[in-house]
Amino acid sequence: MSVQLTVVALLTGLLTGALFQFLNVPIPAPPEFPGVMGIVGIYLGYKLIEYVDIGVDILETLGM
C-alpha cells in the first residue's frame, strides 16, 4: 500500500467532506461513528476472506 496514495485519498476525503458541510448537503456516508465503523468492518471482513482464500462463486453455483 502506498503511503502517498493513502495521504492523497485522506486529503481528498477531507476536502470533499468540508465542501459538503460548506454547501449544507448531507454526506453520502454514515454521519455517525458506529456507521463508519460498520464500513471499516465490511472492508476488514472482505480482506480477511481474501487472505484465507476461501469463498464461493455464486454465479458458477447458479449455473450462469
All heavy atoms as TSV, in Angstrom:
chain	resi	resn	atom	element	x	y	z
A	1	MET	N	N	0.859	-1.177	0.000
A	1	MET	CA	C	0.000	0.000	0.000
A	1	MET	C	C	0.900	1.233	0.000
A	1	MET	O	O	1.849	1.336	0.745
A	1	MET	CB	C	-0.910	-0.033	1.220
A	1	MET	CG	C	-1.779	1.183	1.312
A	1	MET	SD	S	-2.917	1.310	2.726
A	1	MET	CE	C	-2.838	-0.197	3.572
A	2	SER	N	N	0.580	2.169	-0.818
A	2	SER	CA	C	1.356	3.392	-0.943
A	2	SER	C	C	0.902	4.422	0.090
A	2	SER	O	O	-0.279	4.768	0.167
A	2	SER	CB	C	1.190	3.957	-2.353
A	2	SER	OG	O	1.680	5.272	-2.422
A	3	VAL	N	N	1.864	4.909	0.875
A	3	VAL	CA	C	1.544	5.927	1.873
A	3	VAL	C	C	1.106	7.211	1.174
A	3	VAL	O	O	0.166	7.883	1.614
A	3	VAL	CB	C	2.766	6.184	2.785
A	3	VAL	CG1	C	2.512	7.351	3.709
A	3	VAL	CG2	C	3.107	4.944	3.581
A	4	GLN	N	N	1.759	7.535	0.077
A	4	GLN	CA	C	1.405	8.751	-0.666
A	4	GLN	C	C	-0.039	8.674	-1.168
A	4	GLN	O	O	-0.800	9.639	-1.035
A	4	GLN	CB	C	2.355	8.946	-1.840
A	4	GLN	CG	C	2.103	10.221	-2.613
A	4	GLN	CD	C	3.078	10.387	-3.768
A	4	GLN	OE1	O	3.826	9.476	-4.097
A	4	GLN	NE2	N	3.058	11.548	-4.393
A	5	LEU	N	N	-0.433	7.544	-1.700
A	5	LEU	CA	C	-1.801	7.374	-2.191
A	5	LEU	C	C	-2.800	7.475	-1.037
A	5	LEU	O	O	-3.864	8.084	-1.178
A	5	LEU	CB	C	-1.947	6.020	-2.896
A	5	LEU	CG	C	-3.318	5.694	-3.472
A	5	LEU	CD1	C	-3.727	6.723	-4.516
A	5	LEU	CD2	C	-3.311	4.302	-4.069
A	6	THR	N	N	-2.447	6.911	0.117
A	6	THR	CA	C	-3.317	6.976	1.293
A	6	THR	C	C	-3.492	8.411	1.761
A	6	THR	O	O	-4.607	8.838	2.088
A	6	THR	CB	C	-2.738	6.111	2.428
A	6	THR	OG1	O	-2.594	4.768	1.949
A	6	THR	CG2	C	-3.636	6.116	3.641
A	7	VAL	N	N	-2.423	9.177	1.774
A	7	VAL	CA	C	-2.500	10.583	2.198
A	7	VAL	C	C	-3.340	11.391	1.213
A	7	VAL	O	O	-4.184	12.202	1.618
A	7	VAL	CB	C	-1.085	11.187	2.357
A	7	VAL	CG1	C	-1.140	12.690	2.558
A	7	VAL	CG2	C	-0.349	10.523	3.510
A	8	VAL	N	N	-3.158	11.153	-0.082
A	8	VAL	CA	C	-3.951	11.864	-1.091
A	8	VAL	C	C	-5.431	11.506	-0.947
A	8	VAL	O	O	-6.301	12.378	-1.033
A	8	VAL	CB	C	-3.435	11.549	-2.517
A	8	VAL	CG1	C	-4.404	12.049	-3.578
A	8	VAL	CG2	C	-2.060	12.151	-2.730
A	9	ALA	N	N	-5.725	10.230	-0.695
A	9	ALA	CA	C	-7.121	9.812	-0.504
A	9	ALA	C	C	-7.717	10.477	0.731
A	9	ALA	O	O	-8.865	10.945	0.706
A	9	ALA	CB	C	-7.204	8.291	-0.385
A	10	LEU	N	N	-6.949	10.545	1.820
A	10	LEU	CA	C	-7.430	11.196	3.035
A	10	LEU	C	C	-7.685	12.680	2.792
A	10	LEU	O	O	-8.730	13.217	3.195
A	10	LEU	CB	C	-6.423	11.015	4.171
A	10	LEU	CG	C	-6.770	11.706	5.482
A	10	LEU	CD1	C	-8.075	11.156	6.050
A	10	LEU	CD2	C	-5.632	11.555	6.477
A	11	LEU	N	N	-6.770	13.354	2.136
A	11	LEU	CA	C	-6.946	14.785	1.844
A	11	LEU	C	C	-8.139	15.028	0.928
A	11	LEU	O	O	-8.904	15.980	1.127
A	11	LEU	CB	C	-5.672	15.366	1.232
A	11	LEU	CG	C	-4.476	15.472	2.172
A	11	LEU	CD1	C	-3.232	15.937	1.409
A	11	LEU	CD2	C	-4.774	16.396	3.338
A	12	THR	N	N	-8.319	14.152	-0.054
A	12	THR	CA	C	-9.474	14.276	-0.941
A	12	THR	C	C	-10.768	14.110	-0.156
A	12	THR	O	O	-11.725	14.868	-0.349
A	12	THR	CB	C	-9.404	13.220	-2.067
A	12	THR	OG1	O	-8.189	13.393	-2.783
A	12	THR	CG2	C	-10.584	13.339	-3.010
A	13	GLY	N	N	-10.796	13.136	0.750
A	13	GLY	CA	C	-11.972	12.937	1.589
A	13	GLY	C	C	-12.240	14.129	2.492
A	13	GLY	O	O	-13.383	14.548	2.668
A	14	LEU	N	N	-11.179	14.684	3.085
A	14	LEU	CA	C	-11.341	15.858	3.939
A	14	LEU	C	C	-11.905	17.046	3.164
A	14	LEU	O	O	-12.820	17.732	3.634
A	14	LEU	CB	C	-10.000	16.241	4.568
A	14	LEU	CG	C	-9.526	15.355	5.716
A	14	LEU	CD1	C	-8.081	15.690	6.078
A	14	LEU	CD2	C	-10.422	15.495	6.917
A	15	LEU	N	N	-11.365	17.275	1.985
A	15	LEU	CA	C	-11.853	18.396	1.169
A	15	LEU	C	C	-13.297	18.169	0.724
A	15	LEU	O	O	-14.117	19.091	0.741
A	15	LEU	CB	C	-10.949	18.598	-0.045
A	15	LEU	CG	C	-9.565	19.165	0.261
A	15	LEU	CD1	C	-8.693	19.146	-0.988
A	15	LEU	CD2	C	-9.674	20.580	0.811
A	16	THR	N	N	-13.616	16.939	0.359
A	16	THR	CA	C	-14.982	16.631	-0.059
A	16	THR	C	C	-15.957	16.795	1.100
A	16	THR	O	O	-17.030	17.393	0.946
A	16	THR	CB	C	-15.057	15.195	-0.616
A	16	THR	OG1	O	-14.123	15.064	-1.685
A	16	THR	CG2	C	-16.447	14.870	-1.107
A	17	GLY	N	N	-15.576	16.290	2.277
A	17	GLY	CA	C	-16.425	16.449	3.455
A	17	GLY	C	C	-16.626	17.907	3.820
A	17	GLY	O	O	-17.731	18.329	4.167
A	18	ALA	N	N	-15.550	18.692	3.725
A	18	ALA	CA	C	-15.653	20.125	4.015
A	18	ALA	C	C	-16.579	20.816	3.018
A	18	ALA	O	O	-17.383	21.673	3.395
A	18	ALA	CB	C	-14.265	20.758	3.981
A	19	LEU	N	N	-16.481	20.429	1.751
A	19	LEU	CA	C	-17.345	21.025	0.723
A	19	LEU	C	C	-18.812	20.679	0.980
A	19	LEU	O	O	-19.687	21.551	0.891
A	19	LEU	CB	C	-16.938	20.549	-0.667
A	19	LEU	CG	C	-17.781	21.066	-1.834
A	19	LEU	CD1	C	-17.665	22.593	-1.950
A	19	LEU	CD2	C	-17.356	20.408	-3.136
A	20	PHE	N	N	-19.089	19.423	1.328
A	20	PHE	CA	C	-20.464	19.026	1.634
A	20	PHE	C	C	-21.009	19.847	2.804
A	20	PHE	O	O	-22.145	20.308	2.770
A	20	PHE	CB	C	-20.542	17.532	1.957
A	20	PHE	CG	C	-20.726	16.656	0.747
A	20	PHE	CD1	C	-19.642	16.245	-0.001
A	20	PHE	CD2	C	-21.981	16.222	0.369
A	20	PHE	CE1	C	-19.803	15.432	-1.106
A	20	PHE	CE2	C	-22.169	15.411	-0.738
A	20	PHE	CZ	C	-21.066	15.019	-1.483
A	21	GLN	N	N	-20.202	20.013	3.853
A	21	GLN	CA	C	-20.654	20.782	5.013
A	21	GLN	C	C	-20.836	22.252	4.642
A	21	GLN	O	O	-21.810	22.887	5.041
A	21	GLN	CB	C	-19.654	20.658	6.164
A	21	GLN	CG	C	-20.033	21.457	7.399
A	21	GLN	CD	C	-21.378	21.024	8.003
A	21	GLN	OE1	O	-21.747	19.859	7.955
A	21	GLN	NE2	N	-22.101	21.969	8.547
A	22	PHE	N	N	-19.910	22.803	3.850
A	22	PHE	CA	C	-19.998	24.200	3.430
A	22	PHE	C	C	-21.273	24.456	2.638
A	22	PHE	O	O	-21.930	25.486	2.804
A	22	PHE	CB	C	-18.769	24.569	2.585
A	22	PHE	CG	C	-18.776	25.978	2.085
A	22	PHE	CD1	C	-18.503	27.037	2.936
A	22	PHE	CD2	C	-19.047	26.247	0.759
A	22	PHE	CE1	C	-18.509	28.347	2.468
A	22	PHE	CE2	C	-19.065	27.553	0.280
A	22	PHE	CZ	C	-18.784	28.605	1.140
A	23	LEU	N	N	-21.637	23.492	1.777
A	23	LEU	CA	C	-22.842	23.628	0.965
A	23	LEU	C	C	-24.088	23.169	1.710
A	23	LEU	O	O	-25.188	23.191	1.154
A	23	LEU	CB	C	-22.691	22.824	-0.330
A	23	LEU	CG	C	-21.575	23.300	-1.262
A	23	LEU	CD1	C	-21.438	22.345	-2.442
A	23	LEU	CD2	C	-21.820	24.723	-1.739
A	24	ASN	N	N	-23.917	22.720	2.962
A	24	ASN	CA	C	-25.016	22.252	3.796
A	24	ASN	C	C	-25.794	21.129	3.122
A	24	ASN	O	O	-27.019	21.111	3.083
A	24	ASN	CB	C	-25.949	23.402	4.177
A	24	ASN	CG	C	-26.779	23.069	5.401
A	24	ASN	OD1	O	-26.406	22.205	6.187
A	24	ASN	ND2	N	-27.904	23.747	5.552
A	25	VAL	N	N	-25.028	20.164	2.577
A	25	VAL	CA	C	-25.587	18.996	1.908
A	25	VAL	C	C	-25.209	17.769	2.738
A	25	VAL	O	O	-24.071	17.663	3.191
A	25	VAL	CB	C	-25.002	18.872	0.476
A	25	VAL	CG1	C	-25.490	17.616	-0.207
A	25	VAL	CG2	C	-25.328	20.098	-0.347
A	26	PRO	N	N	-26.129	16.835	2.967
A	26	PRO	CA	C	-25.763	15.641	3.736
A	26	PRO	C	C	-24.736	14.789	2.991
A	26	PRO	O	O	-24.795	14.660	1.765
A	26	PRO	CB	C	-27.084	14.877	3.904
A	26	PRO	CG	C	-27.993	15.431	2.879
A	26	PRO	CD	C	-27.521	16.822	2.552
A	27	ILE	N	N	-23.800	14.238	3.729
A	27	ILE	CA	C	-22.769	13.423	3.100
A	27	ILE	C	C	-23.329	12.053	2.724
A	27	ILE	O	O	-24.197	11.527	3.416
A	27	ILE	CB	C	-21.530	13.269	4.014
A	27	ILE	CG1	C	-21.900	12.631	5.348
A	27	ILE	CG2	C	-20.842	14.586	4.217
A	27	ILE	CD1	C	-20.704	12.308	6.224
A	28	PRO	N	N	-22.823	11.464	1.639
A	28	PRO	CA	C	-23.319	10.146	1.224
A	28	PRO	C	C	-22.595	9.022	1.974
A	28	PRO	O	O	-22.083	8.081	1.389
A	28	PRO	CB	C	-23.003	10.121	-0.264
A	28	PRO	CG	C	-21.781	10.966	-0.378
A	28	PRO	CD	C	-21.931	12.049	0.657
A	29	ALA	N	N	-22.515	9.154	3.281
A	29	ALA	CA	C	-21.862	8.161	4.141
A	29	ALA	C	C	-22.504	8.255	5.516
A	29	ALA	O	O	-23.152	9.255	5.835
A	29	ALA	CB	C	-20.373	8.454	4.220
A	30	PRO	N	N	-22.309	7.251	6.343
A	30	PRO	CA	C	-22.886	7.326	7.693
A	30	PRO	C	C	-22.319	8.517	8.460
A	30	PRO	O	O	-21.101	8.661	8.552
A	30	PRO	CB	C	-22.439	6.014	8.349
A	30	PRO	CG	C	-22.041	5.125	7.232
A	30	PRO	CD	C	-21.605	5.999	6.116
A	31	PRO	N	N	-23.164	9.381	8.977
A	31	PRO	CA	C	-22.669	10.574	9.653
A	31	PRO	C	C	-22.241	10.318	11.099
A	31	PRO	O	O	-21.741	11.215	11.755
A	31	PRO	CB	C	-23.867	11.517	9.615
A	31	PRO	CG	C	-25.050	10.610	9.595
A	31	PRO	CD	C	-24.605	9.394	8.819
A	32	GLU	N	N	-22.430	9.114	11.597
A	32	GLU	CA	C	-22.089	8.786	12.976
A	32	GLU	C	C	-20.958	7.763	13.003
A	32	GLU	O	O	-20.810	6.945	12.088
A	32	GLU	CB	C	-23.313	8.224	13.710
A	32	GLU	CG	C	-24.496	9.165	13.744
A	32	GLU	CD	C	-24.240	10.419	14.564
A	32	GLU	OE1	O	-23.499	10.344	15.563
A	32	GLU	OE2	O	-24.782	11.474	14.180
A	33	PHE	N	N	-20.173	7.775	14.077
A	33	PHE	CA	C	-19.018	6.893	14.199
A	33	PHE	C	C	-19.373	5.407	14.085
A	33	PHE	O	O	-18.651	4.666	13.397
A	33	PHE	CB	C	-18.278	7.181	15.509
A	33	PHE	CG	C	-16.974	6.460	15.617
A	33	PHE	CD1	C	-15.917	6.782	14.779
A	33	PHE	CD2	C	-16.808	5.461	16.546
A	33	PHE	CE1	C	-14.722	6.111	14.869
A	33	PHE	CE2	C	-15.607	4.781	16.649
A	33	PHE	CZ	C	-14.557	5.111	15.813
A	34	PRO	N	N	-20.461	4.926	14.690
A	34	PRO	CA	C	-20.790	3.499	14.523
A	34	PRO	C	C	-21.019	3.104	13.056
A	34	PRO	O	O	-20.638	2.009	12.642
A	34	PRO	CB	C	-22.063	3.318	15.336
A	34	PRO	CG	C	-21.984	4.375	16.383
A	34	PRO	CD	C	-21.338	5.549	15.689
A	35	GLY	N	N	-21.592	3.992	12.269
A	35	GLY	CA	C	-21.781	3.714	10.849
A	35	GLY	C	C	-20.457	3.616	10.108
A	35	GLY	O	O	-20.272	2.748	9.248
A	36	VAL	N	N	-19.544	4.505	10.456
A	36	VAL	CA	C	-18.213	4.475	9.840
A	36	VAL	C	C	-17.504	3.173	10.228
A	36	VAL	O	O	-16.857	2.530	9.397
A	36	VAL	CB	C	-17.388	5.708	10.265
A	36	VAL	CG1	C	-15.959	5.588	9.784
A	36	VAL	CG2	C	-18.025	6.986	9.736
A	37	MET	N	N	-17.632	2.764	11.492
A	37	MET	CA	C	-17.007	1.519	11.934
A	37	MET	C	C	-17.638	0.314	11.225
A	37	MET	O	O	-16.958	-0.684	10.964
A	37	MET	CB	C	-17.104	1.373	13.450
A	37	MET	CG	C	-16.248	2.379	14.204
A	37	MET	SD	S	-14.538	2.485	13.625
A	37	MET	CE	C	-13.944	0.853	13.997
A	38	GLY	N	N	-18.911	0.401	10.888
A	38	GLY	CA	C	-19.542	-0.657	10.106
A	38	GLY	C	C	-18.902	-0.799	8.741
A	38	GLY	O	O	-18.657	-1.922	8.268
A	39	ILE	N	N	-18.609	0.311	8.112
A	39	ILE	CA	C	-17.936	0.277	6.808
A	39	ILE	C	C	-16.532	-0.298	6.953
A	39	ILE	O	O	-16.086	-1.105	6.139
A	39	ILE	CB	C	-17.912	1.684	6.179
A	39	ILE	CG1	C	-19.325	2.093	5.786
A	39	ILE	CG2	C	-16.980	1.716	4.969
A	39	ILE	CD1	C	-19.450	3.509	5.314
A	40	VAL	N	N	-15.818	0.103	7.997
A	40	VAL	CA	C	-14.488	-0.448	8.254
A	40	VAL	C	C	-14.591	-1.963	8.473
A	40	VAL	O	O	-13.769	-2.730	7.950
A	40	VAL	CB	C	-13.824	0.239	9.465
A	40	VAL	CG1	C	-12.555	-0.482	9.888
A	40	VAL	CG2	C	-13.527	1.698	9.147
A	41	GLY	N	N	-15.610	-2.408	9.200
A	41	GLY	CA	C	-15.814	-3.837	9.422
A	41	GLY	C	C	-16.068	-4.603	8.136
A	41	GLY	O	O	-15.547	-5.712	7.946
A	42	ILE	N	N	-16.851	-4.030	7.242
A	42	ILE	CA	C	-17.099	-4.664	5.942
A	42	ILE	C	C	-15.785	-4.827	5.181
A	42	ILE	O	O	-15.488	-5.893	4.635
A	42	ILE	CB	C	-18.108	-3.842	5.108
A	42	ILE	CG1	C	-19.488	-3.925	5.742
A	42	ILE	CG2	C	-18.144	-4.321	3.654
A	42	ILE	CD1	C	-20.492	-2.949	5.142
A	43	TYR	N	N	-14.980	-3.781	5.177
A	43	TYR	CA	C	-13.689	-3.830	4.475
A	43	TYR	C	C	-12.783	-4.896	5.095
A	43	TYR	O	O	-12.172	-5.701	4.386
A	43	TYR	CB	C	-13.007	-2.464	4.519
A	43	TYR	CG	C	-11.608	-2.485	3.951
A	43	TYR	CD1	C	-11.406	-2.516	2.579
A	43	TYR	CD2	C	-10.501	-2.490	4.789
A	43	TYR	CE1	C	-10.135	-2.559	2.056
A	43	TYR	CE2	C	-9.217	-2.532	4.273
A	43	TYR	CZ	C	-9.038	-2.569	2.909
A	43	TYR	OH	O	-7.773	-2.620	2.403
A	44	LEU	N	N	-12.694	-4.920	6.433
A	44	LEU	CA	C	-11.823	-5.886	7.101
A	44	LEU	C	C	-12.308	-7.322	6.883
A	44	LEU	O	O	-11.493	-8.228	6.682
A	44	LEU	CB	C	-11.728	-5.569	8.593
A	44	LEU	CG	C	-10.982	-4.282	8.938
A	44	LEU	CD1	C	-11.042	-4.027	10.444
A	44	LEU	CD2	C	-9.547	-4.323	8.450
A	45	GLY	N	N	-13.624	-7.533	6.892
A	45	GLY	CA	C	-14.161	-8.855	6.608
A	45	GLY	C	C	-13.829	-9.309	5.195
A	45	GLY	O	O	-13.452	-10.467	4.960
A	46	TYR	N	N	-13.925	-8.406	4.246
A	46	TYR	CA	C	-13.584	-8.702	2.855
A	46	TYR	C	C	-12.122	-9.105	2.746
A	46	TYR	O	O	-11.771	-10.099	2.101
A	46	TYR	CB	C	-13.878	-7.471	1.996
A	46	TYR	CG	C	-13.586	-7.654	0.529
A	46	TYR	CD1	C	-14.550	-8.163	-0.328
A	46	TYR	CD2	C	-12.345	-7.310	-0.004
A	46	TYR	CE1	C	-14.291	-8.325	-1.674
A	46	TYR	CE2	C	-12.071	-7.483	-1.344
A	46	TYR	CZ	C	-13.043	-7.985	-2.175
A	46	TYR	OH	O	-12.775	-8.157	-3.497
A	47	LYS	N	N	-11.254	-8.336	3.395
A	47	LYS	CA	C	-9.818	-8.615	3.348
A	47	LYS	C	C	-9.478	-9.922	4.052
A	47	LYS	O	O	-8.592	-10.653	3.624
A	47	LYS	CB	C	-9.020	-7.460	3.957
A	47	LYS	CG	C	-8.996	-6.235	3.076
A	47	LYS	CD	C	-8.465	-6.626	1.720
A	47	LYS	CE	C	-7.758	-5.521	1.015
A	47	LYS	NZ	N	-7.211	-5.930	-0.283
A	48	LEU	N	N	-10.198	-10.232	5.146
A	48	LEU	CA	C	-9.960	-11.471	5.870
A	48	LEU	C	C	-10.255	-12.683	4.987
A	48	LEU	O	O	-9.450	-13.620	4.899
A	48	LEU	CB	C	-10.815	-11.522	7.139
A	48	LEU	CG	C	-10.756	-12.827	7.923
A	48	LEU	CD1	C	-9.382	-13.030	8.528
A	48	LEU	CD2	C	-11.830	-12.858	8.992
A	49	ILE	N	N	-11.401	-12.679	4.329
A	49	ILE	CA	C	-11.767	-13.797	3.449
A	49	ILE	C	C	-10.796	-13.890	2.279
A	49	ILE	O	O	-10.408	-14.988	1.865
A	49	ILE	CB	C	-13.228	-13.657	2.964
A	49	ILE	CG1	C	-14.187	-13.762	4.150
A	49	ILE	CG2	C	-13.570	-14.686	1.897
A	49	ILE	CD1	C	-14.086	-15.064	4.917
A	50	GLU	N	N	-10.366	-12.752	1.760
A	50	GLU	CA	C	-9.371	-12.740	0.685
A	50	GLU	C	C	-8.058	-13.352	1.181
A	50	GLU	O	O	-7.421	-14.134	0.477
A	50	GLU	CB	C	-9.147	-11.302	0.210
A	50	GLU	CG	C	-8.167	-11.156	-0.926
A	50	GLU	CD	C	-8.024	-9.715	-1.352
A	50	GLU	OE1	O	-7.551	-8.887	-0.532
A	50	GLU	OE2	O	-8.375	-9.410	-2.499
A	51	TYR	N	N	-7.663	-13.043	2.403
A	51	TYR	CA	C	-6.407	-13.536	2.977
A	51	TYR	C	C	-6.438	-15.048	3.190
A	51	TYR	O	O	-5.471	-15.743	2.876
A	51	TYR	CB	C	-6.115	-12.821	4.296
A	51	TYR	CG	C	-4.882	-13.309	4.994
A	51	TYR	CD1	C	-3.616	-12.931	4.549
A	51	TYR	CD2	C	-4.968	-14.162	6.088
A	51	TYR	CE1	C	-2.475	-13.392	5.180
A	51	TYR	CE2	C	-3.833	-14.630	6.725
A	51	TYR	CZ	C	-2.589	-14.241	6.268
A	51	TYR	OH	O	-1.457	-14.702	6.899
A	52	VAL	N	N	-7.529	-15.565	3.726
A	52	VAL	CA	C	-7.608	-17.006	3.976
A	52	VAL	C	C	-7.971	-17.782	2.710
A	52	VAL	O	O	-7.962	-19.012	2.716
A	52	VAL	CB	C	-8.579	-17.349	5.131
A	52	VAL	CG1	C	-8.091	-16.783	6.433
A	52	VAL	CG2	C	-9.980	-16.886	4.836
A	53	ASP	N	N	-8.274	-17.070	1.640
A	53	ASP	CA	C	-8.504	-17.650	0.315
A	53	ASP	C	C	-9.619	-18.695	0.315
A	53	ASP	O	O	-9.446	-19.821	-0.141
A	53	ASP	CB	C	-7.207	-18.250	-0.236
A	53	ASP	CG	C	-7.277	-18.495	-1.729
A	53	ASP	OD1	O	-8.031	-17.770	-2.410
A	53	ASP	OD2	O	-6.575	-19.402	-2.223
A	54	ILE	N	N	-10.770	-18.313	0.868
A	54	ILE	CA	C	-11.945	-19.174	0.796
A	54	ILE	C	C	-13.082	-18.372	0.173
A	54	ILE	O	O	-13.049	-17.149	0.152
A	54	ILE	CB	C	-12.374	-19.707	2.177
A	54	ILE	CG1	C	-12.720	-18.562	3.133
A	54	ILE	CG2	C	-11.315	-20.622	2.753
A	54	ILE	CD1	C	-13.294	-19.011	4.460
A	55	GLY	N	N	-14.050	-19.060	-0.349
A	55	GLY	CA	C	-15.201	-18.365	-0.919
A	55	GLY	C	C	-15.972	-19.262	-1.858
A	55	GLY	O	O	-15.562	-20.377	-2.172
A	56	VAL	N	N	-17.103	-18.762	-2.297
A	56	VAL	CA	C	-17.986	-19.479	-3.202
A	56	VAL	C	C	-18.268	-18.573	-4.387
A	56	VAL	O	O	-18.581	-17.399	-4.212
A	56	VAL	CB	C	-19.316	-19.854	-2.492
A	56	VAL	CG1	C	-20.280	-20.497	-3.462
A	56	VAL	CG2	C	-19.051	-20.719	-1.291
A	57	ASP	N	N	-18.160	-19.129	-5.591
A	57	ASP	CA	C	-18.514	-18.376	-6.786
A	57	ASP	C	C	-20.016	-18.532	-7.016
A	57	ASP	O	O	-20.483	-19.565	-7.488
A	57	ASP	CB	C	-17.734	-18.887	-7.991
A	57	ASP	CG	C	-17.925	-18.028	-9.221
A	57	ASP	OD1	O	-18.910	-17.273	-9.289
A	57	ASP	OD2	O	-17.075	-18.116	-10.131
A	58	ILE	N	N	-20.772	-17.512	-6.612
A	58	ILE	CA	C	-22.236	-17.609	-6.656
A	58	ILE	C	C	-22.749	-17.772	-8.083
A	58	ILE	O	O	-23.663	-18.559	-8.319
A	58	ILE	CB	C	-22.872	-16.375	-5.977
A	58	ILE	CG1	C	-22.572	-16.423	-4.482
A	58	ILE	CG2	C	-24.378	-16.339	-6.214
A	58	ILE	CD1	C	-23.122	-15.278	-3.704
A	59	LEU	N	N	-22.173	-17.050	-9.043
A	59	LEU	CA	C	-22.635	-17.181	-10.419
A	59	LEU	C	C	-22.399	-18.598	-10.945
A	59	LEU	O	O	-23.249	-19.156	-11.647
A	59	LEU	CB	C	-21.945	-16.144	-11.303
A	59	LEU	CG	C	-22.319	-14.696	-11.034
A	59	LEU	CD1	C	-21.529	-13.760	-11.960
A	59	LEU	CD2	C	-23.799	-14.484	-11.205
A	60	GLU	N	N	-21.254	-19.176	-10.598
A	60	GLU	CA	C	-20.992	-20.550	-11.014
A	60	GLU	C	C	-21.959	-21.533	-10.343
A	60	GLU	O	O	-22.468	-22.447	-10.980
A	60	GLU	CB	C	-19.551	-20.924	-10.655
A	60	GLU	CG	C	-19.136	-22.310	-11.117
A	60	GLU	CD	C	-17.708	-22.631	-10.755
A	60	GLU	OE1	O	-16.818	-21.849	-11.113
A	60	GLU	OE2	O	-17.508	-23.656	-10.087
A	61	THR	N	N	-22.247	-21.306	-9.075
A	61	THR	CA	C	-23.187	-22.143	-8.359
A	61	THR	C	C	-24.574	-22.077	-8.973
A	61	THR	O	O	-25.285	-23.081	-9.042
A	61	THR	CB	C	-23.244	-21.721	-6.864
A	61	THR	OG1	O	-21.935	-21.797	-6.312
A	61	THR	CG2	C	-24.183	-22.599	-6.075
A	62	LEU	N	N	-24.973	-20.908	-9.434
A	62	LEU	CA	C	-26.289	-20.732	-10.052
A	62	LEU	C	C	-26.294	-21.186	-11.508
A	62	LEU	O	O	-27.343	-21.152	-12.164
A	62	LEU	CB	C	-26.725	-19.272	-9.951
A	62	LEU	CG	C	-26.982	-18.761	-8.531
A	62	LEU	CD1	C	-27.261	-17.252	-8.568
A	62	LEU	CD2	C	-28.136	-19.499	-7.894
A	63	GLY	N	N	-25.134	-21.551	-12.054
A	63	GLY	CA	C	-25.042	-22.034	-13.427
A	63	GLY	C	C	-25.046	-20.914	-14.447
A	63	GLY	O	O	-25.469	-21.119	-15.576
A	64	MET	N	N	-24.589	-19.766	-14.068
A	64	MET	CA	C	-24.576	-18.636	-15.004
A	64	MET	C	C	-23.195	-18.411	-15.569
A	64	MET	O	O	-22.201	-18.607	-15.067
A	64	MET	CB	C	-25.046	-17.365	-14.308
A	64	MET	CG	C	-26.436	-17.477	-13.812
A	64	MET	SD	S	-26.931	-15.972	-12.971
A	64	MET	CE	C	-28.625	-15.919	-13.412
